[in-house]
């Protein structure tokens, strides 16, 4: 089941304190980018964060 725009909006609102967050729609789901690097995704209305070095620094 594709993710809803409402859930994407909720996630983007939650991340609004972080600058340079963008997203791209891909096959009914959404990829989340920070400084043009893929860091997370919205899949089946779930927010999944990629395990990358330094992710704790940008989310705190």
FENCORWO-V622236 format. One record per residue. N is the residue number from 1. D_LAST is the distance of its C-alpha to the last C-alpha in whole Angstrom. Layout:
[[N/D_LAST] [N/D_LAST]]
This chain:
[[1/31] [2/29] [3/26] [4/26] [5/25] [6/24] [7/21] [8/20] [9/20] [10/18] [11/15] [12/16] [13/15] [14/12] [15/11] [16/13] [17/10] [18/10] [19/13] [20/15] [21/15] [22/18] [23/20] [24/23] [25/26] [26/27] [27/30] [28/29] [29/25] [30/22] [31/20] [32/17] [33/17] [34/14] [35/16] [36/19] [37/18] [38/18] [39/15] [40/15] [41/18] [42/20] [43/23] [44/25] [45/23] [46/20] [47/17] [48/16] [49/14] [50/16] [51/15] [52/15] [53/14] [54/11] [55/9] [56/6] [57/6] [58/6] [59/4] [60/0]]
